[in-house]
Amino acid sequence: MATKEIDSKVHAEVRENFGKGFARRLRAAGKIPAVIYGHGTTPVHVALPGHQVALLIRRANAVLELDVEGTEQLTLVKDVQKDPVHQIIEHIDLLVVKKGEKIQVDVPVSIIGESAPGTIAAQDANTVLLEVEATHIPERVEVDVEGLEEGTHITAADLTLPKGSSLVVDPETLIVAISIPSATLAAEDEIAEADAAVAAEQAEEAEEAKEESDSE
C-alpha cells in the first residue's frame, strides 16, 4: 500500500502576540510559532499547524507552500529549534524563496553498497553544500562504495550530483575514506608477531639440532 503524500501547502495564521507564554499556549493548541523572512520583506510572525508541519520537515531542506491569509508564499525551512529534552518543536525560521531561484543548501550524503571485505567506509562529511533550484532540492546525494579497496578516498569532486545541482564546497573536501579498522590491523600485527616468534623458535631448534648432529 502506497504511503499517503503529505500536503506541502500549509495554512499559516499571522500572529501579533509574542513572548514565551503565548508561544507555550500555541504549542499546547497543536501549533508551531514561526517567522517568515528574506527577499527584503518585513519579517512576518505566523502560527503553523503542528502535526502537518512536523511531518513535512522530517526531510532536510523542506520547502513549504504557505497560504498566509490568502497570499501564497514559498518558503525554505532554514532552522528548527527543538526542546533539547522532549524534542518538541519550539520555533521554525522560514526563508522566502522564488520558483526558479538558485539557492545554496547543505544536502545530506548517503552511503550505499559495501566496501571490500575487511574494510570500512568512514564518512567524513555528512552533508555537501550545493547550489540548486529552490523548488528542486535533492533529498540526498548517494555515494556508492561497493567493492572499494582500502586507501580509497572519495572527495566532493567525485560525487555524482543530482540534475540541476552544482558544487559549492571545495572539490577537495573529503567525503568518504575506505580503511581497515584499527582493531583488525592490531590483530593482524599480533598474528604476524606470533608467526615470527614461531619461525624464530623453529629456526633456533633446527640450529640446535644441527649442532648436536655435527658434534656426533
Residue pairs with C-beta under 8 A, 6 or more apart in sequence:
6 52
6 55
6 56
7 52
8 56
8 62
8 63
8 64
8 65
9 65
9 66
9 67
10 48
10 49
10 52
10 53
10 56
10 64
10 65
10 66
10 67
11 49
11 66
11 67
12 34
12 36
12 46
12 47
12 48
12 66
12 67
12 68
12 69
12 73
13 31
13 46
13 47
13 48
13 69
14 44
14 45
14 46
14 68
14 69
15 22
15 26
15 33
15 45
15 46
15 47
16 45
18 45
23 33
23 90
23 91
26 32
26 33
26 47
27 33
27 50
27 88
27 89
27 90
30 49
30 50
30 51
31 47
31 48
31 49
31 50
32 47
32 48
32 49
32 50
32 53
32 54
32 89
32 90
32 91
32 92
33 45
33 46
33 47
33 90
33 91
33 92
34 45
34 46
34 47
34 48
34 91
34 92
34 93
34 94
35 43
35 44
35 45
35 46
35 91
35 92
35 93
35 94
36 43
36 44
36 45
36 46
36 66
36 68
36 73
36 75
36 94
36 96
37 43
37 44
37 93
37 94
37 95
37 96
38 95
38 96
38 97
39 96
39 97
39 98
41 96
44 68
46 66
46 68
48 92
50 89
53 64
53 89
53 92
54 89
56 62
56 64
57 77
57 80
57 89
57 92
59 139
60 106
60 107
60 108
60 127
60 139
60 140
61 76
61 77
61 105
61 106
61 107
61 137
62 76
62 77
63 74
63 75
63 76
63 77
63 97
63 134
63 135
63 137
64 74
64 75
64 76
64 77
64 94
65 72
65 73
65 74
66 72
66 73
66 74
66 75
66 94
67 73
73 96
74 96
74 97
74 98
74 99
74 134
74 135
75 94
75 95
75 96
75 97
76 94
76 95
76 97
76 103
76 105
76 134
76 137
77 92
77 93
77 94
78 93
78 94
78 95
79 92
79 93
80 89
80 91
80 92
80 93
81 89
81 90
81 91
81 92
82 88
82 89
82 90
83 90
97 103
97 134
97 135
98 134
99 134
99 135
100 133
100 134
100 135
101 133
101 134
102 131
102 132
102 133
102 134
103 131
103 132
103 133
103 134
103 137
104 129
104 130
104 131
104 168
105 129
105 130
105 132
105 137
106 127
106 128
106 129
106 130
107 127
107 128
107 129
107 130
107 132
107 137
107 138
107 139
107 140
107 141
107 165
108 126
108 127
108 139
108 140
108 141
109 123
109 125
109 126
109 127
109 128
109 140
109 141
109 142
109 143
109 159
109 175
109 176
110 140
110 141
110 142
110 143
111 121
111 123
111 142
111 143
111 145
111 176
112 142
112 143
112 144
112 145
112 146
113 144
113 145
113 146
113 147
114 145
114 146
114 147
115 121
115 145
115 146
115 147
115 148
115 149
115 152
115 178
116 147
116 148
116 149
116 150
116 178
118 150
118 180
118 184
119 148
119 149
119 150
119 178
119 179
119 180
120 178
120 179
120 180
120 181
121 145
121 148
121 176
121 177
121 178
122 176
122 177
122 178
122 179
123 175
123 176
124 174
124 175
124 176
124 177
125 156
125 173
125 174
125 175
128 141
128 156
128 159
128 167
128 169
128 173
128 175
129 167
129 168
129 169
130 138
130 141
130 161
130 165
130 166
130 167
130 168
130 169
131 165
131 166
131 167
131 168
132 138
132 162
132 164
132 165
132 166
133 164
136 164
138 162
138 165
141 159
141 160
141 161
141 162
142 160
143 154
143 159
143 175
143 176
145 152
145 154
145 176
145 178
148 178
149 178
150 178
150 179
150 180
151 178
151 179
152 177
152 178
153 174
153 176
153 177
153 178
154 174
154 175
154 176
154 177
155 171
155 172
155 173
155 174
155 175
156 167
156 169
156 170
156 171
156 172
156 173
156 175
157 167
157 171
157 172
158 175
159 167
159 175
161 167
